[in-house]
């Protein structure tokens, strides 16, 4: 039993059940983990050698020929100072010193330890950019692509690009058009773009001098895609979140000032091309990033991580264990995003655990949790266990409809804040669709067409003009019953809340509303057609915080007194 296993066994109350769960998950991913096990071990054991250069290219390609010539030039010109190793995709270089085959033991060891990496092919998704490594990729195939919203592009190409220090472009205009206008990744790219000028006769020599002599030789242009006056924001979210989570994230993205911030939105692997395309459309003006593959870890490391994953209290309570998990989180961060820091990292809309450990070691000074479903989850399941874990964030924002902050919000008033009610813009004219059924009008919401052609929608009954909305989160007191019974004589009443059935028992004509109203509807343009039917809102003074009142206020529905 390793030292980490002993610490886990001694400090975790539910060690046996957590370990069994971890073993079950590892068995399901064993084949995938085995592919990167050698690489993970090399990352843990080998230091970065600044004098070792790893050249990778594809046989028969134009850029491949450039990297091959550069490899030969560096060996001949700088051979006494640098160790040059190469891997040629599409060839079998057995028996040749300094040449490796893809995915061999030597390949992974050299990828882990080389101080300089020069490539014309995308590196594997498991590639971890380490501190001290310089990575140049020509990215030539990108400029030939017609579509830049495919799953392969946002999950592999863009993430590989963001891990580079330098990329190449055919010319200045095409570089900006591809990376700033088409895929937006250039706006958050901290590296530099290299363009060969007409005067560059020996491109391989020019590129070699640039990297090894740290100077810009004649014939080479070096420029940045970024606006240095704008801050870089990274959102760790989910393209497969709950509908209400997606809507809140959409509102947040809409409100980020593009003149001040450049944004990248990261989601886990969504699987299909259709979901990936929808995710790219959702991110709008933010660069789309998507994860692919598992953590670059050994089987033992993954087993230990999964054992502690749901137990942040154990992770924070032991310095040896915390250092161990932090190293795995740091490695995963470098696999996903490279080694450059961001101005702020926002964790939004995910009840999964890995983003929270990533946030603990995020390369940023400002860590923000915009919590859309996680605080309610831990309040119900493990409130004490996660309380300490939330201390990694500088700010925590809970959405207006999050009713289960519990005592955590009270104890951390300076760190925990409420998001404003993020309503959609008011639609113009006949943009809202309305249908009639049994002499009642219904708003058509969330209308979607599935891949099989079927159309799904949510129908929400429009309130009769002059109606009153009543908060039903708490059981009514005797005096409230009397006032509401009197109010019902002159108005149509609509009740919303967990205790709606209790209100319906003494308000027989009242309409009971679904939680959809304050989970999703208020975020949609159709909400304006819904709330405009109310003449007033009746709250409950016993509530510590009345979310429905805030929503009503955002739509111009005034609170009315029932005394």
KAHU-V311419 format. One record per pair of residues at least 12 apart in sequence whose C-alpha atoms are under 6 Angstrom apart, sorted by sequence separation. I is the first residue (numbers start at 1). J is the second residue. If there is no record, write none. Layout:
i	j
I	J
I	J
This chain:
i	j
87	99
445	457
446	458
85	98
86	99
87	100
445	458
85	99
87	101
444	459
443	459
494	510
116	133
120	137
442	459
443	460
493	510
494	511
495	512
496	513
115	133
116	134
117	135
118	136
119	137
120	138
442	460
494	512
495	513
116	135
118	137
200	219
396	415
397	416
399	418
400	419
442	461
199	219
344	364
395	415
396	416
397	417
398	418
399	419
442	462
269	290
343	364
397	418
398	419
400	421
441	462
536	557
538	559
197	219
264	286
268	290
269	291
341	363
342	364
344	366
345	367
346	368
347	369
348	370
397	419
536	558
537	559
538	560
196	219
197	220
263	286
264	287
265	288
266	289
267	290
268	291
269	292
341	364
344	367
346	369
347	370
348	371
349	372
351	374
472	495
536	559
537	560
171	195
196	220
265	289
266	290
467	491
469	493
470	494
471	495
472	496
473	497
475	499
536	560
166	191
168	193
195	220
368	393
467	492
468	493
469	494
470	495
471	496
472	497
473	498
474	499
165	191
166	192
167	193
168	194
169	195
195	221
367	393
368	394
370	396
467	493
469	495
473	499
162	189
166	193
168	195
194	221
367	394
368	395
369	396
370	397
371	398
472	499
136	164
194	222
239	267
368	396
376	404
472	500
135	164
136	165
138	167
193	222
232	261
234	263
237	266
238	267
329	358
52	82
56	86
58	88
59	89
135	165
136	166
137	167
138	168
193	223
230	260
231	261
232	262
233	263
234	264
235	265
236	266
237	267
51	82
52	83
53	84
54	85
55	86
56	87
57	88
58	89
59	90
136	167
192	223
230	261
232	263
330	361
54	86
56	88
192	224
360	392
295	332
186	225
187	226
239	279
64	120
63	120
53	114
52	114
57	119
52	115
53	116
54	117
55	118
56	119
57	120
49	113
53	117
55	119
57	121
48	113
49	114
50	115
47	113
48	114
49	115
468	534
42	109
48	115
467	534
468	535
470	537
462	530
465	533
466	534
467	535
468	536
469	537
470	538
471	539
39	108
43	112
466	535
468	537
463	533
313	385
312	389
483	562
432	526
427	525
423	522
424	523
426	525
423	523
424	524
424	525
185	287
184	287
245	349
232	342
233	343
235	345
232	343
233	344
234	345
235	346
236	347
237	348
231	343
233	345
235	347
236	348
237	349
237	350
151	273
151	276
70	204
155	289
69	204
154	289
155	290
154	290
155	291
155	292
66	204
401	547
400	547
126	296
163	338
129	334
128	334
128	335
127	335
129	338
40	296
40	297
40	298
37	298
244	519
244	520
22	303
22	306
22	307
19	307
18	307
